[in-house]
Amino acid sequence: MTAAERAPGQARLAELVGALSLATDLAAGFALETALRTCLTAVELGRAAGVTGAGLADVYYTGLLRFVGCTAFAHEQARHGAGDDQAFSRALAMPDAGNPRQVVKTIIGRLGRGAGALARMQAVVRTLSDPAGPHKFAVAHCDLAVRLAGRLGMPPAVAAALATIYERWDGRGHPQALAGEQIPLPARLMHVAWRAEIHRSLEGPVAAVDVVRARAGGELDPALARLFLKEAGPLLAASSVPSVWDVFLAAEPAPLAWLDVPGVGKVAEAFAQFVDIKSPFTLGHSVGVAGLAHAAAVTMRLPDPEAVRVAALLHDIGRVSVPNGIWDKPGPLNAAERERVRMHAYQGERILAQSPLLAPYAAMAGRHHERLDGSGYHRGLPASALPPEARLLAVADVFHALTEDRPHRPRFDPAAAATMIGEEARAGRLDRASVEAVLAAAGQAAAPGRGDRPAQLSEREVEVLCLVARGL
């Protein structure tokens, strides 16, 4: 089926997963489109190796989902990396894991860079004193990647390849110490593509060629490494353009993969799990918010409760752009940390807007921290710019977060949380009707009624009448 032949009610899987792979780039600490470029290089290398049909599609999605399990160990990485899991990931991506001297040199020279001297020293000691760390990280990453691949409807070959992200041709990898052709071909192609892309992006194309040549037969399949070196010019040129989005979509092997539009919700559920597992304080948060928001949307008779549910599942996707040392900090945030937190809503909106299929959810998800009085973020929008769906999502997010532990406070019981969001509504920051609907969905007593508003008018109706009265 071609794009022109798309059946009504169908969505292109590559477009959905490709857009959401941008979140995996941010979570892993790399530039946007790193996963897309890895995917593109792996596919073109696979074509050069004679891979066709379903086998090439397996290569495509293996490369695309390279980072999909990276949040599984983010909390622990942050502890090893002086609070910055993303910097830890970037630093340890570069050295040859089969060369202990190179790894130790990187840990001593780069780990915790930017932190204070004591924090750096503690990070280095902590990492060097945990020789089982690479194995534990690989197990966590691969297990989550395989689980999410299943939820995304990926074929078994893709899941099998994602289970071998950290394996090596020489058998010195993790978690299974597979060697040679025991490692599935899609994974071996992805290994070469990933190694070339990460060094191209951080050190340049010459370094990419040098590192693939140097690691052939050790980390990398020597035959595929030689093939890459033969095709390096066009492969690296294709990855060096400002954006590969359109090229990535055009490179999808035929036949294209489609899913019914209700399947968008399944994709959203998988990525909600990807986001929530980043911190022990947010496990189940997005799914919980989605349940509350959907039930409240039904109560409020909003036109598309399912769209509210999907937006709620995706609302925190930008959280992965912020290091865990900030999210898990037990004390108050400084100005720079607060700005990183504020921008997570922007990053989420930016990711979702990339795909026409997800763009309808972008504005709703990106406004979940806005407030009616303009005191929210990231845009500081007034009530007039906040539709009912965005107002509802904001309330569901606040209520659910209040009933969860956070590093700076214990959870509130639901009754106390209900009182707190009722106070926010009375202060004019949260929408009163949304508060009542969310509390009903949570099985809590309704907030105080609207006796202070004539004829049971909503916040928005009162606002419009005031504007009209002023001749606006």
WOSUL-V93164 format. One record per helix or strand of 2 or more residues. SS is the DSSP state (2 for helix, 1 for strand). FROM is the first residue (numbers start at 1). TO is the last residue. Records with the same first field share a line. If there is no record, write none. Layout:
BEGIN
SS = FROM-TO + FROM-TO
END
This chain:
BEGIN
2 = 3-5 + 13-28 + 34-48 + 53-64 + 70-80 + 85-94 + 100-110 + 117-128 + 133-151 + 156-162 + 180-182 + 185-203 + 205-215 + 222-239 + 245-250 + 263-276 + 285-299 + 305-314 + 317-321 + 324-327 + 335-342 + 344-353 + 356-366 + 383-385 + 388-402 + 414-426 + 432-441 + 454-456 + 459-469
1 = 10-12 + 258-260
END
